Amino acid sequence: MVGDTTGSRVILFDGECRLCNGAVAFIIHRDPHGQFRFSPFQSPKGRMLAEKAGLEDIAGGTLVLLEDGKSYFRSDAALRIARRLTGLWPLLYVFMIIPRPIRDLVYDCIAHRRYKWFGKKDSCMVPGRDIRDRFIE
């Protein structure tokens, strides 16, 4: 199943960003049923998925959710992901009522400063055995 994206929700993320890696760990911990699969933009498979979805121009600049043949970016992706997590996180989906330009302004403010605030890794994360099957190679 590794490498197969059929019927799954795939999250493309910046594998060198500490905030993004933390978000992936956060999602994995709150997704016990394994609804989400992950691929860093920097990986060959991540680049191929981004290209296939027509996302080469934004690769690495935002979180992307590929779901049901559609691509979601920025706050849309984050809120759609939160909606499927355990705990109270699905309640955040109520913020979808806020117009996208306003939500994305907040998202972009954080995204543009993520390296400054959280740092940058020299390489993409290497998933441990317990979560390796959640990553698309």
N, C-alpha and C positions, 0 to 999 in steps of 0.2 A: 504493500500500500504506500510505502514511502515514495514520494514523487508523484503520486496520483492525486489530482485535485478534484476529481469528479465527486459531486455531491457534498463538497466541503466548503467551509468558509475560510478563506485564506487571508491572512494579514501580512502585508508587505511593510517592512519597517527598515529604518536606518540602523544597520548592524553595528555601526561605529559610535552611535550616540548612546551615552549612559542612560539618559532619560528613556529612550526608546527601549533599550534592553530591560530596564526596570519595569516598563509598562508591559512588556512581553511576559516577564516573570509574574507580575501582578495578575495578568489575564489567565495564565496557566493555572495559578493557584486557585482562581475563582471559576474555573471551567472544568469541573471534575469529569464531565462526560466527553471531553475532548471535541467540542464542536468546532474549535478553531485550529487551523494549521498555520504555520509561520514560515516566512522566508525573508531573509534580509535582501534589500535591493542590491547589495554588493555581490551576492552569489550569482552564479550562472543561471540557476533556475529562477531566482528573483528577477534578474534582468529580462529573462525570456517571458515571464508572466507579465511584467510591466509593459514590455514591448507588445505582447499579444493583446493586452487591454488598451493599447494606445497611450501609455503613460510614461514614455521615455523622458518627456520634458520635465516631469515632476518627480522622477525617481529619487528617493532619498530626502526630498523636501517636505514630505508629509506622510502621515500614516494612511495606508490604503486598505480598505476592506473589499475583497472580491467575494461577492455573494450572489448566488442565483443568476450568474451571467452579467451582473452589473458591478460597477466600480463606485465606491463611496470614499470620499476624501475628507480630510480635516475633521471638523466637528461632527459631520454626518457619520463618518466612520467611527469616531470615538463613542458617540451616543448609541449607535446601532450595536456596537460591541458591548457596551455597558448593559444594554437591554437583555443580553443573554447570559450575564454572569450571575453567580449565586449571591445571596445576601441582599442588601438594600440597593445595590448598584443599579438595578433596572429602573428605579425611581428617577434616575437622572434623565431618562428618556423624555420626561416632561419638558425638558429644555428645548425639544424640537419645535415647540410653539414659538420660540424666539426666532426672528428672521435669520436665515443663514448668514447674511453679511455681518450681522452683529456677532453671532457665535463664532464665525471664522476669524473675525478681527481679534477676539480673545485667543483663539487657537494659534493664529499666526504670531501674535505677540510672544507667546511662550516658545513656539517653534523656532522663531528667528534668534532667540537668545539661549536655546537649549545647550549649545556647546559651551557658551560662556558660563552659564549657571551650573550645569551638571557635568561638563567635561566631555571629552571625546576619547574613545578607545583606539588603540593602534590597530586592532583587528576585530572582526566580528566575533560574537560570543560562540563558544563551543558548547552545545547542549550536552548535559549529562545523560547517562544511559536511561534514567527514569523518564526523561522527556524527549529523547531523541526522535521517537516516532511521531512527534508533533511537528517536526520540522521537515520541510520539503527540501530534499537534496538535489 
